[in-house]
Every structure is written in structure tokens, then in C-alpha cells.
Amino acid sequence: MSDGMLPFAGLKVIDCASFIAAPVAATMLGDFGADVVKIEPPDGDPHRGLYQLLGCVDPPSNFVWDLNSRNKRSLVLDLKQPEGQAVLHRLVAQADVFITNLPLPVRGRLAIDAERLLALNPRLVYASMTAYGETGPEAHKSGFDVTAYWARPGLMDLVRADHRAPPTRPVPGMGDHPSAITLFAAITTALYRRERSGAGGLVSTSLMANGLWANSVQVQGQLSGARFPPRQGRENAPNPLSNLYRCRDDRWLSLVVLNDARQLPPLLAVLGLQGFADDPRFASVAARAAHSAALIALFDQRFAEQDLATWRARLDAAGITFGVIGTLADLPDDTQMREAGALVEFADHDGLTVPSPLHLHGVAQRRAGPAPELGQHSAAVLREAGFAEDHIDRLIAQQVVFSAAAPPQPEETRP
């Protein structure tokens, strides 16, 4: 499918953001055809080095950058200089969407605050991602998904194995990608409004708000006066039919049986525990909750007798709802993920990647092309914006703009 058939073909997006949620919203727009220009500082977006913080040993590629910056174009611009700000303002005047997550005070210093940019282009959709919101005593604070999405809204506390365990450390980035979808939704809603009204405007979300939304069932319970008991370890989970179980090969599965009347008899048959169907300890939901440890122990014993593959086949045949606790090593060979389009091939080299989890039937996303090299498209972007060649050369000579052909110099050597 050509880019001209994608819904955002022709949409001009400026990605002036980093780490991770805000740039990924731009990536999603690019997946559906938008022309995304990535604004980078002279020493590059720190996002380029994120893979080094994940503890990977000699990765074959910069996989984080490849994932989150695919199909973008890189313009390296020194926004600390007034000339750099003037260049960006000229681009903004021609853009449809501007995305940033720079701290609010920094935006003012770099002349990229919403008030200023919307005055330059009233049709612009200015998309803002913050850690803790646009207003309030902590609006100026920086934060990451681990602090603002996981820690502050209570997720990190609630997902611990039991109430005696320390708070759970999430994998980096697990809150950023869901938050990116929220910002993407805000942008597309504003673009729809613009089609009707002709006006752009400011849209925003925060990592904290997204963490609250992810945790909203428990949060709403707390706000409504409900109180939750301390979380028990899996050996004492209140519902043995919705629990984790280890198989003989040390693989785990997540059993989720909510329709007890229909699914409990076939589950007991699969496990060879038909004789316990009439056991008074397990005859009702209340009885099973009161004797949960005993039933979990029985299930533990049975599941430990066979490998995951065996239980997977038997549970599927019986129509029991469960999930395999997948490992990273499983994913490249997951046929369902490939067939469902949840894993796709790169456009420019071998291997698989994760596309945006949105599907417009009849519309294929743009294939995952390469992420840009630092300053790879600086000159081309400026030419398209109407800058003359001698003006571009002068901006590069003054180190306002950096191109791949003229790499940035160390800070101390700049004029």
C-alpha cells in the first residue's frame, strides 16, 4: 500500500521530545503515513542511548531507537540559540502537529511553549506530555514512567507478589507505550475537531494520569470507600481458580476460571481430580475461598506432573481459560502473534518488530523502516521548508543546524 492511501499521508509532525511516551505517539502517527521530523539537540536525543541502560551485552543493533524512531527524519537543531528557535518557528508555521515532553520551564527558555507556537500557527495541534500534569505544585517536576506512572498511582505497590514483599520493579518503558496511545488519541481527536472548526489547540496527558487510569478499578474503589485486604502470596490466593501454577518443566501458566459452574467440572477432569467435585471444602465459591490453600496445593501437585506443552493442549481441548506465562525467548516463534499482525517484519532488513497495536481494516500500516541517523535529514527538511541553500550552509557553519555530513563538534569547540 502506498503512503498516499494511509490516513495521515501529508500530515506534518514535529517530534521535539524524548524518553519515551511522547516520541512514540509521533511514531504511531508515522505508522499511518505522517511525515515525522525528529528534532534533536547537537549531541543527539538521549533516547539513542537508552538500550545501554537496559543491561544488554553487545546488542546487534540499537533496538530501542529502531523501535521508537522508525520512519522518522532527523533534524539536529540547537534550540539554545535564537537562530535555532527561528528555524523551528518557521517549521512550526507549516506543521500540523507539534509534540514535546520537555519540562514546562525548559519550553519557555527554548521558545517552544504552547502559547508562543499556537500564536504562530492557530491550526497547530500542540501535544504535551508531562510527568505530573500541566498545573499544580508539581507540574514543573521531571519524571519517568517508573516514578510517575508506576510508583505514584499505586501500581508498584499493588503488583507486588504479596503484602510482605518489597514493591515490584517494573521493566523500563512499560508505562510509556500505553501512555503514548493516550497522547496519540488526544492528537487524533484534536485533528478531528480541527476538521470541523479549523482551529488547533493544546492537548495533553501525563504519566501520572495514565498510571491512575491503568489502576482505576482499585483507585475508584478507594475513592468510593472500599478497602482491600492485604495481598496474599499465590499459595494463599483467595481464588484458587484464578492463580499461577508451575509445570514440571518450570514453565508457568495463569489459570483464570470465572464461570465456576461451567468450567470447574472440566478443569477437575483435566487434572484428574474428579473425585473432589463433591468435596464439601470445594463445593461452592465460599467454601473454595475458605479452603483455598488446600485446593491450591492439590493443583500445584497435579500441574507439577506434566510439562507446559501437555497442560496447554489439555486445557485448550477442555475449553478452559488460561494464559501461558510467556518469556522473551518464546516470542519470535509465536505463530499467533505473527498471524494476528502483533509482530511484523522490518521493511529494510531481516527480523521482526512490534507495530502499533491499532488496526484499520483495509489499511496496512507503513512498514517499519529505518530509524534516522543523527542529523541525516537536516538539510533536506530545511529545503522542503523553503530555506535557500546558502542559508542552510550558513546555519550549518554557525552550528545552529548540524547535518550528517557536518557532525557536531564537542561543546568546548563551538563558537
Secondary structure as GFF3:
##gff-version 3
##sequence-region A 1 415
A	DSSP	three_ten_helix	3	5	.	.	.	ID=ss1
A	DSSP	beta_strand	12	16	.	.	.	ID=ss2
A	DSSP	alpha_helix	21	31	.	.	.	ID=ss3
A	DSSP	beta_strand	35	40	.	.	.	ID=ss4
A	DSSP	three_ten_helix	46	54	.	.	.	ID=ss5
A	DSSP	alpha_helix	63	68	.	.	.	ID=ss6
A	DSSP	beta_strand	73	77	.	.	.	ID=ss7
A	DSSP	alpha_helix	82	92	.	.	.	ID=ss8
A	DSSP	beta_strand	97	100	.	.	.	ID=ss9
A	DSSP	alpha_helix	104	109	.	.	.	ID=ss10
A	DSSP	alpha_helix	114	120	.	.	.	ID=ss11
A	DSSP	beta_strand	125	130	.	.	.	ID=ss12
A	DSSP	pi_helix	145	151	.	.	.	ID=ss13
A	DSSP	alpha_helix	155	158	.	.	.	ID=ss14
A	DSSP	alpha_helix	176	197	.	.	.	ID=ss15
A	DSSP	beta_strand	201	206	.	.	.	ID=ss16
A	DSSP	alpha_helix	207	214	.	.	.	ID=ss17
A	DSSP	alpha_helix	216	223	.	.	.	ID=ss18
A	DSSP	three_ten_helix	234	236	.	.	.	ID=ss19
A	DSSP	beta_strand	242	246	.	.	.	ID=ss20
A	DSSP	beta_strand	252	256	.	.	.	ID=ss21
A	DSSP	alpha_helix	260	270	.	.	.	ID=ss22
A	DSSP	three_ten_helix	274	276	.	.	.	ID=ss23
A	DSSP	three_ten_helix	280	282	.	.	.	ID=ss24
A	DSSP	alpha_helix	285	290	.	.	.	ID=ss25
A	DSSP	alpha_helix	292	303	.	.	.	ID=ss26
A	DSSP	alpha_helix	308	318	.	.	.	ID=ss27
A	DSSP	beta_strand	322	324	.	.	.	ID=ss28
A	DSSP	three_ten_helix	328	333	.	.	.	ID=ss29
A	DSSP	alpha_helix	335	339	.	.	.	ID=ss30
A	DSSP	beta_strand	344	345	.	.	.	ID=ss31
A	DSSP	beta_strand	352	353	.	.	.	ID=ss32
A	DSSP	alpha_helix	378	384	.	.	.	ID=ss33
A	DSSP	alpha_helix	389	397	.	.	.	ID=ss34
A	DSSP	beta_strand	401	402	.	.	.	ID=ss35
A	DSSP	three_ten_helix	411	413	.	.	.	ID=ss36
###
